Structure formats: C-alpha cells, structure tokens
C-alpha cells in the first residue's frame, strides 16, 4: 500500500514537472527556460527534475513525446471504411480543427521543434513518425473512398498530405 502511494506521488510530481515544462518552454522558448524555473513552477526540487527526466533536452523531448501519444489516439480515431466517405472526411476535418484550436501551448512547442529540427532531431523524428501514421491512415481512407466510387480519383498520398 505504501509503495503504491509512493509510486503515485512520483507520477504526480513527474506530471507536474511535465506540465510546467511544456508551459514554460512554450511561453519562453527552450533556451530561455531553465531547469530551476521548471522545478520552481512544478513545486519540486531541482534534483527531482533531473532524476525524473535527465537533462533539459531529454525533458523537452518528453514534453513533445508524452502528449503526442495521447493526441495521436485522438487524431487517428476515424473510420477508413465508413458508409459515406465524404461525411467521414468532413467529420474528420472538423474534429481535427476543433481539437487543434484547443492545443495552443503544445502547438507552440511543435513550432519550436520544427524550427530547430536538426537540434532536436530525436523529438522531431518522433513527431514525424506520428505524422506519417496519420498520413497513411488518411491515405487509406481516400483509397477506399476512391474504390467505392465516392471520391474523385487522384494520388491518395498527396491528397492526404494536403
């Protein structure tokens, strides 16, 4: 029982550090944010931040990667074989616009990452892999719609990327 409480406390502290880091990196940018500021914002010791995430670059990577796992589940939640392909695409697009409109802080992190993709190559690779999964699934939706004669013919991969 005590062990479970300790594990839960550590997870809560890690989550607090991650939220603080995401907000500070997004507001101030990577270079202007210090590990000490993150620790203070998360109300944990400086050493805890290092223990949980290693160095600043690893923490930044975690700030990109951990929310992305959850977000990918949301973004990939659509049917590639619906009754109406046009309706599914319309719903998909609307859902994505609505979702992205609520992710202002995280999107600022992605802009920083994209602008410095060589510097943060590991994190960029992870985002790129998730983007490719989304593109592949959208491509499949388009191909299926074309085969069902519900969508115009064309290069499904290029259409998906668009």
C-alpha atoms as one frame of an Amber mdcrd trajectory, in Angstrom:
protein
   0.000   0.000   0.000   2.743   2.473   0.968   4.676   1.520  -2.158   1.643
   2.304  -4.340   1.220   5.690  -2.675   4.905   6.464  -3.251   4.642   5.464
  -6.929   1.527   7.604  -7.370   3.237  10.567  -5.690   6.211  10.251  -8.014
   3.906  10.047 -11.054   2.045  13.154  -9.887   5.323  15.034  -9.450   6.522
  13.943 -12.889   3.221  15.102 -14.386   3.583  18.433 -12.600   7.119  18.848
 -13.959   5.978  17.966 -17.458   3.082  20.454 -17.393   5.315  23.208 -16.030
   7.992  22.486 -18.621   5.519  22.449 -21.502   4.104  25.787 -20.430   7.484
  27.434 -19.819   9.100  26.089 -22.992   6.084  27.285 -24.993   5.986  30.728
 -23.364   9.692  31.496 -23.112  11.252  29.028 -25.585  13.780  26.308 -24.941
  16.901  28.436 -24.486  15.279  30.965 -22.134  13.827  28.293 -19.832  15.949
  26.858 -17.039  15.581  23.603 -15.163  15.458  25.622 -11.933  12.450  27.595
 -13.214  10.705  24.385 -14.167  11.363  22.883 -10.734  10.070  26.011  -9.011
   6.950  26.133 -11.208   6.273  22.419 -10.567   6.934  22.844  -6.834   9.575
  20.105  -6.782  13.301  20.130  -6.099  15.776  20.783  -8.867  17.195  17.307
  -8.272  13.787  15.722  -8.810  13.547  17.205 -12.283  16.923  15.740 -13.174
  16.082  12.376 -11.642  12.758  12.145 -13.499  13.881  13.428 -16.895  17.671
  13.631 -17.004  18.798  16.805 -18.698  16.925  19.725 -20.240  16.981  18.276
 -23.751  15.509  14.979 -22.528  12.797  16.917 -20.683  11.998  18.882 -23.855
  11.766  15.604 -25.764   9.376  14.240 -23.113   7.291  17.420 -23.433   6.885
  16.656 -27.135   6.582  12.877 -26.945   4.303  12.169 -23.994   1.364  14.373
 -25.045   1.807  13.181 -28.624   0.953   9.610 -27.642  -2.405  10.746 -26.274
  -3.019  13.159 -29.126  -2.297  10.510 -31.745  -5.054   8.329 -30.330  -7.471
  11.215 -30.783  -6.225  12.166 -34.249  -6.208   8.589 -35.534  -9.747   7.886
 -34.319 -11.688   7.733 -37.578 -13.132   5.019 -39.789 -11.306   4.132 -43.028
 -14.331   2.190 -44.316 -17.368   4.326 -43.490 -20.729   4.234 -45.224 -20.176
   7.774 -46.504 -16.574   8.736 -47.204 -17.415  12.410 -47.708 -19.188  12.572
 -44.350 -16.276  10.811 -42.632 -13.761  13.228 -44.165 -15.904  16.215 -43.239
 -16.256  14.975 -39.649 -12.530  14.165 -39.524 -11.531  17.645 -40.683 -13.937
  19.412 -38.341 -12.834  17.285 -35.367  -9.182  17.998 -36.120  -9.713  21.755
 -36.458 -11.641  21.806 -33.187  -9.004  19.762 -31.412  -6.064  21.793 -32.726
  -7.804  25.020 -31.697  -7.553  23.862 -28.061  -3.838  22.977 -28.217  -2.256
  26.429 -28.378   0.542  25.731 -25.880   1.512  22.371 -27.362   1.422  23.773
 -30.900   3.923  26.464 -29.872   6.258  23.668 -28.786   5.835  21.966 -32.153
   6.676  25.228 -33.928   9.891  25.478 -31.903  10.694  21.871 -32.701  10.057
  22.318 -36.398  12.161  25.479 -36.492  15.076  23.637 -34.888  14.520  20.121
 -36.205  18.248  19.414 -36.557  18.931  20.451 -32.968  16.091  18.296 -31.614
  16.360  15.510 -34.155  15.127  12.698 -31.862  11.954  14.569 -30.890  11.412
  15.646 -34.490  11.726  12.040 -35.636   9.016  11.004 -33.168   6.646  13.731
 -34.376   7.399  12.804 -37.971   6.583   9.126 -37.284   3.198  10.103 -35.836
   2.555  12.379 -38.807   3.337   9.513 -41.179   0.868   7.244 -39.318  -1.820
   9.872 -39.702  -1.000  10.400 -43.390  -1.066   6.643 -44.006  -4.482   6.257
 -42.392  -5.918   9.258 -44.255  -4.464   7.838 -47.488  -6.216   4.539 -46.788
  -9.488   6.386 -46.211  -9.076   8.154 -49.555  -8.107   4.988 -51.454 -11.113
   3.158 -50.011 -13.384   6.055 -50.940 -11.993   6.087 -54.474 -12.518   2.341
 -54.796 -16.101   2.765 -53.601 -16.550   5.484 -56.282 -17.421   8.040 -53.626
 -14.287  10.164 -54.028 -12.570  11.569 -57.102  -9.544   9.706 -58.409  -6.120
  11.091 -57.667  -2.932  10.387 -55.777  -4.246   9.442 -52.334  -0.917  10.057
 -50.606  -0.612  13.593 -51.966  -4.248  14.298 -51.178  -3.747  13.042 -47.600
  -0.704  15.232 -47.097  -2.621  18.217 -48.428
